Amino acid sequence: MKYLKQRNKQLEDQQVIMELQNIREHCQDAQRRRVELTSLEQEINEDWEANLERVNMHLERLLVKADKDHAFLRHMAFHYMARNKVCKARIRNLKAKLRKAIKKQKRKRELD
């Protein structure tokens, strides 16, 4: 029984090793294929890389702009929240003054 378990373990290990070797061979083949590009293919790849770099730079600029816009919008939100609080306080103050003025007028009318 022990022998069969050990043999099974050895077979599993060999299978894993073979899979790793296959993966390594595929990677090496892919590297060889990359090296064996014609001049036209190399030019296309360079153009593609240059295009990717341009797109990346463009996206970075858009990200910077979006960050600025986001910061600006946060600033504006805080600004308008503060203005809203000030206006609400002013309204409460004016309402209190109006109530006092109405009470004064009622007292005057009652006295007259």
C-alpha positions as CSV (number, residue, x, y, z in Angstrom):
1,M,0.0,0.0,0.0
2,K,2.8,2.4,0.9
3,Y,4.5,1.6,-2.4
4,L,1.4,2.4,-4.4
5,K,1.0,5.7,-2.6
6,Q,4.6,6.6,-3.2
7,R,4.4,5.6,-6.8
8,N,1.2,7.6,-7.2
9,K,2.9,10.7,-5.7
10,Q,5.9,10.2,-8.0
11,L,3.6,10.1,-11.0
12,E,1.8,13.2,-9.9
13,D,5.1,15.0,-9.4
14,Q,6.3,13.9,-12.9
15,Q,3.1,15.2,-14.4
16,V,3.5,18.6,-12.8
17,I,7.1,18.7,-13.9
18,M,6.1,17.8,-17.5
19,E,3.4,20.6,-17.5
20,L,6.0,23.1,-16.3
21,Q,8.4,22.0,-19.0
22,N,5.6,22.4,-21.6
23,I,4.9,25.9,-20.3
24,R,8.6,26.8,-20.4
25,E,8.9,25.5,-24.0
26,H,5.8,27.5,-25.1
27,C,7.4,30.6,-23.5
28,Q,10.7,30.0,-25.3
29,D,8.9,29.4,-28.6
30,A,7.0,32.7,-28.1
31,Q,10.3,34.5,-27.5
32,R,11.9,33.0,-30.6
33,R,8.8,34.0,-32.6
34,R,9.2,37.6,-31.3
35,V,12.8,37.7,-32.3
36,E,12.1,36.3,-35.8
37,L,9.9,39.3,-36.9
38,T,10.5,40.8,-40.3
39,S,11.4,44.5,-40.6
40,L,7.8,45.3,-41.6
41,E,6.5,43.5,-38.5
42,Q,9.0,45.2,-36.3
43,E,7.9,48.6,-37.8
44,I,4.3,47.8,-37.1
45,N,5.1,46.7,-33.6
46,E,7.0,50.0,-33.0
47,D,4.1,52.0,-34.4
48,W,1.8,50.1,-32.2
49,E,4.0,50.7,-29.1
50,A,4.3,54.4,-30.1
51,N,0.5,54.6,-30.5
52,L,0.0,52.9,-27.1
53,E,2.4,55.5,-25.6
54,R,0.4,58.4,-27.1
55,V,-2.8,56.9,-25.9
56,N,-1.3,56.4,-22.4
57,M,-0.1,60.0,-22.3
58,H,-3.5,61.2,-23.5
59,L,-5.2,59.1,-20.7
60,E,-2.8,60.5,-18.1
61,R,-3.7,64.1,-19.2
62,L,-7.4,63.2,-19.0
63,L,-6.8,61.7,-15.5
64,V,-5.0,64.9,-14.3
65,K,-7.9,67.0,-15.7
66,A,-10.5,64.8,-14.1
67,D,-8.6,65.1,-10.8
68,K,-8.6,68.9,-11.1
69,D,-12.3,68.9,-12.0
70,H,-13.0,66.7,-9.0
71,A,-11.1,68.9,-6.7
72,F,-12.9,72.0,-8.1
73,L,-16.3,70.3,-7.7
74,R,-15.5,69.4,-4.1
75,H,-14.5,73.0,-3.5
76,M,-17.6,74.3,-5.1
77,A,-19.8,71.8,-3.1
78,F,-18.2,73.0,0.2
79,H,-18.6,76.6,-0.9
80,Y,-22.3,76.3,-1.7
81,M,-22.9,74.3,1.5
82,A,-21.3,77.1,3.5
83,R,-23.3,79.7,1.6
84,N,-26.5,77.7,2.2
85,K,-25.8,77.6,6.0
86,V,-25.1,81.4,6.0
87,C,-28.4,82.0,4.1
88,K,-30.4,79.8,6.4
89,A,-28.9,81.7,9.4
90,R,-29.8,85.0,7.7
91,I,-33.4,83.8,7.1
92,R,-33.8,82.7,10.7
93,N,-32.5,86.1,11.8
94,L,-34.9,87.9,9.6
95,K,-37.8,85.8,10.7
96,A,-37.0,86.6,14.3
97,K,-36.8,90.3,13.5
98,L,-40.1,90.0,11.6
99,R,-41.8,88.3,14.6
100,K,-40.6,91.0,16.9
101,A,-41.8,93.7,14.5
102,I,-45.2,92.1,14.2
103,K,-45.5,91.8,18.0
104,K,-44.6,95.5,18.3
105,Q,-47.3,96.5,15.8
106,K,-49.9,94.4,17.7
107,R,-49.0,96.1,21.0
108,K,-49.3,99.5,19.3
109,R,-52.7,98.6,17.9
110,E,-53.9,97.3,21.2
111,L,-52.7,100.5,23.0
112,D,-54.3,102.8,20.5
